[in-house]
Amino acid sequence: MREPAPTGAGHTDYWHALRMSALEMIMHGHYRKARRILFRLLASHPNGFARAYELTYLYLASEGAGLDPGSTVKPHLLHHADPLWPMPVLLDLMGRIRQKALLESVLKGNAPERLCEATYYLGFQAKLRGHRRLALRYFRASLQTAVVGYAEYMGAALALRQLTSPRLPPPHKPNPP
């Protein structure tokens, strides 16, 4: 039996917490868990400003899980006519708009928050695709915005640490007696 969607005071906080939980799972490589949460979020409210974020997260989680992210997100795009942020980022991730145009529009708008988010998402996609140097460049750009209160800023710091710290050898397993 499905849990009913919360309503009334505090319900916005509940959905925001779920959204942030999904993003954190993506940051730590728990893509399938994140997808389950995101599908629940998308089913709970067909419109709203957060939907563009949920679709962007779903795209990254699907790609991380080795699934076709475009076909996962495409059915949900039909119901989303508003060009809300970060929809331009999602469209770039999907190859529907040019990355240069996306970044130019963000820079022109003088919105460090959007630049932080855009460069984080682009960096995460580069990381998933094995483009380490490009990912490092995007994550550093995200951190240069100094938008420390954003989850994407923290995610960029984590990803940068993961990509630059030396790999530890696997733990030693003693031989069985």
C-alpha positions as CSV (number, residue, x, y, z in Angstrom):
1,M,0.0,0.0,0.0
2,R,1.3,3.4,-1.0
3,E,2.0,6.0,1.7
4,P,-0.3,9.0,1.1
5,A,1.3,12.2,0.1
6,P,1.6,14.6,3.0
7,T,-0.4,17.7,2.9
8,G,-0.8,20.8,5.0
9,A,1.9,22.6,7.0
10,G,5.4,21.1,6.5
11,H,4.6,19.1,3.4
12,T,6.9,21.3,1.3
13,D,9.7,20.5,3.7
14,Y,9.0,16.7,3.4
15,W,9.3,16.8,-0.4
16,H,12.4,19.0,-0.2
17,A,14.0,16.5,2.2
18,L,13.2,13.6,-0.2
19,R,14.7,15.6,-3.1
20,M,17.9,16.3,-1.1
21,S,18.1,12.7,-0.1
22,A,18.0,11.6,-3.7
23,L,20.7,14.1,-4.6
24,E,22.9,12.8,-1.8
25,M,22.4,9.2,-2.9
26,I,23.5,10.2,-6.4
27,M,26.6,12.0,-5.0
28,H,27.5,8.8,-3.2
29,G,26.8,6.4,-6.1
30,H,23.5,4.9,-4.9
31,Y,21.8,5.5,-8.2
32,R,19.0,3.0,-8.0
33,K,17.9,4.1,-4.6
34,A,17.9,7.7,-5.8
35,R,15.8,6.7,-8.8
36,R,13.1,5.1,-6.6
37,I,12.8,8.3,-4.6
38,L,12.7,10.5,-7.7
39,F,10.0,8.4,-9.4
40,R,8.0,8.8,-6.2
41,L,8.5,12.6,-6.2
42,L,7.6,12.8,-9.9
43,A,4.4,10.9,-9.3
44,S,3.4,13.0,-6.3
45,H,3.2,16.3,-8.1
46,P,3.0,16.7,-11.8
47,N,4.1,20.3,-11.9
48,G,6.0,22.8,-9.9
49,F,9.4,24.5,-9.7
50,A,11.1,21.4,-8.2
51,R,10.1,19.1,-11.1
52,A,13.0,20.4,-13.3
53,Y,15.4,19.5,-10.5
54,E,13.9,16.1,-10.1
55,L,14.2,15.4,-13.8
56,T,17.8,16.5,-13.8
57,Y,18.6,14.3,-10.8
58,L,16.7,11.4,-12.5
59,Y,18.8,11.8,-15.7
60,L,22.0,11.6,-13.7
61,A,20.9,8.7,-11.5
62,S,19.8,6.8,-14.6
63,E,23.1,7.4,-16.4
64,G,24.9,6.4,-13.2
65,A,22.9,3.2,-13.0
66,G,23.9,2.3,-16.5
67,L,20.4,2.9,-17.9
68,D,19.4,5.0,-20.9
69,P,18.7,8.4,-19.1
70,G,17.1,10.0,-22.1
71,S,14.3,7.4,-22.4
72,T,13.9,7.5,-18.6
73,V,13.3,11.2,-18.5
74,K,11.6,11.7,-21.9
75,P,8.0,10.6,-20.8
76,H,8.1,13.1,-18.0
77,L,9.2,16.0,-20.2
78,L,5.8,15.8,-22.0
79,H,4.2,17.0,-18.9
80,H,6.6,19.8,-18.2
81,A,6.1,22.8,-20.5
82,D,7.7,25.5,-18.3
83,P,11.3,26.4,-19.0
84,L,12.1,26.5,-15.3
85,W,15.6,26.2,-14.0
86,P,17.5,23.8,-14.2
87,M,15.6,22.7,-17.3
88,P,18.2,24.2,-19.6
89,V,20.8,22.1,-17.9
90,L,18.8,19.0,-18.4
91,L,18.3,19.8,-22.0
92,D,22.1,20.2,-22.3
93,L,22.7,16.9,-20.6
94,M,20.4,15.3,-23.1
95,G,22.2,17.0,-26.0
96,R,19.2,19.1,-27.0
97,I,21.0,22.4,-26.6
98,R,24.6,23.4,-26.9
99,Q,26.7,23.5,-23.7
100,K,28.3,26.8,-24.8
101,A,24.9,28.5,-25.1
102,L,23.9,27.2,-21.7
103,L,27.0,28.5,-19.9
104,E,26.9,31.8,-21.7
105,S,23.3,32.3,-20.7
106,V,24.1,31.5,-17.1
107,L,27.1,33.8,-17.1
108,K,25.1,36.6,-18.7
109,G,22.5,36.3,-16.0
110,N,25.1,36.9,-13.3
111,A,23.7,34.2,-11.1
112,P,26.4,32.4,-9.2
113,E,23.9,30.0,-7.8
114,R,22.9,28.8,-11.3
115,L,26.6,28.6,-12.4
116,C,27.3,26.5,-9.3
117,E,24.5,24.1,-10.2
118,A,25.1,24.0,-13.9
119,T,28.8,23.3,-13.5
120,Y,28.2,20.6,-10.9
121,Y,25.7,18.7,-13.1
122,L,27.9,19.0,-16.1
123,G,30.9,17.8,-14.0
124,F,28.9,14.9,-12.6
125,Q,28.0,13.8,-16.1
126,A,31.6,14.1,-17.2
127,K,32.6,12.0,-14.2
128,L,30.1,9.3,-15.0
129,R,31.3,9.2,-18.6
130,G,35.0,8.8,-17.5
131,H,36.1,12.3,-18.6
132,R,38.1,13.0,-15.4
133,R,39.9,16.2,-16.5
134,L,36.7,17.8,-17.8
135,A,34.9,16.7,-14.6
136,L,37.6,18.3,-12.5
137,R,37.4,21.5,-14.4
138,Y,33.6,21.7,-13.9
139,F,33.8,20.8,-10.2
140,R,36.4,23.5,-9.6
141,A,34.3,26.0,-11.5
142,S,31.4,25.1,-9.2
143,L,33.5,25.7,-6.1
144,Q,34.7,29.0,-7.5
145,T,31.2,30.4,-7.2
146,A,31.5,30.2,-3.4
147,V,27.8,29.4,-3.1
148,V,28.5,27.3,0.0
149,G,24.9,26.8,1.1
150,Y,24.0,24.8,-2.0
151,A,24.0,21.0,-2.1
152,E,25.7,21.2,-5.5
153,Y,28.6,23.1,-4.0
154,M,29.1,20.4,-1.4
155,G,28.7,17.8,-4.1
156,A,31.4,19.4,-6.1
157,A,33.7,19.5,-3.1
158,L,33.0,15.8,-2.5
159,A,33.5,14.8,-6.1
160,L,36.7,16.8,-6.4
161,R,38.0,15.0,-3.3
162,Q,37.0,11.6,-4.7
163,L,38.7,12.4,-8.0
164,T,42.0,13.8,-6.6
165,S,42.7,11.7,-3.5
166,P,45.0,8.7,-3.9
167,R,43.2,5.4,-4.1
168,L,43.6,3.3,-1.0
169,P,44.5,-0.4,-1.6
170,P,41.8,-2.9,-0.8
171,P,41.7,-4.0,2.8
172,H,43.9,-7.0,3.6
173,K,41.9,-10.2,4.0
174,P,43.6,-12.8,6.2
175,N,43.9,-16.3,4.8
176,P,41.3,-18.6,6.2
177,P,42.7,-21.2,8.8
